[in-house]
Amino acid sequence: MEIDFLIVEPYENAAMKYRVSPIEVKSSKRYRTVSLDKFKTKFDKKVGTRYVLHPKPLVVENDVVKLPIYMAGLL
């Protein structure tokens, strides 16, 4: 499992307890999120929103937020 960055943030659905949010950085337009899925499976209740930084437009799918790389500063 390869996770590029981890951030810790309070999570509303967990009574504002802190959750770990993994961040994957992808350079190509075609990619898979296997590491994010494995991370979620292994640390289930301790994982908050999962993020992918990639060269495509913004997409939100369930608890995965896919951001264009130029929006990395907003995390």
Order of alpha helices (4+ residues) and beta strands (2+ residues): beta-beta-alpha-beta-beta-beta
